[in-house]
Amino acid sequence: MPDKLNEEERRAYAAEVERLMQEHRDLDAAIAALEIVGAVDQLQVQRLKKRKLILRDRIAFLEDQLTPDIIA
C-alpha cells in the first residue's frame, strides 16, 4: 500500500467506507427485527453478527488508510 493516496483513491475509499457503514446499519436493523419477531433463528443471527464484525474490520482498515500517519 503506498504511503500517500491520490485524490481519486481517497474518494473511492471514502465511498466504500460509507457503503460499508450503511450495510453495517442495515445488519443492525435486520438483527433487531429478527429479535422483535421472536422467531429468532440463532444461526442466522450469528451469521449476521459475524458479517457485521467483518464489515467493522474493513471499515477500520479503510479509515486507517485515509488517516495520515502522524509521528508523535
Stockholm file with secondary structure:
# STOCKHOLM 1.0

chainA/1-72         MPDKLNEEERRAYAAEVERLMQEHRDLDAAIAALEIVGAVDQLQVQRLKKRKLILRDRIAFLEDQLTPDIIA
#=GR chainA/1-72 SS CCSSCCHHHHHHHHHHHHHHHHHHHHHHHHHHHHHHHSCCCHHHHHHHHHHHHHHHHHHHHHHHHHSCCCCC
#=GC SS_cons        CCSSCCHHHHHHHHHHHHHHHHHHHHHHHHHHHHHHHSCCCHHHHHHHHHHHHHHHHHHHHHHHHHSCCCCC
//
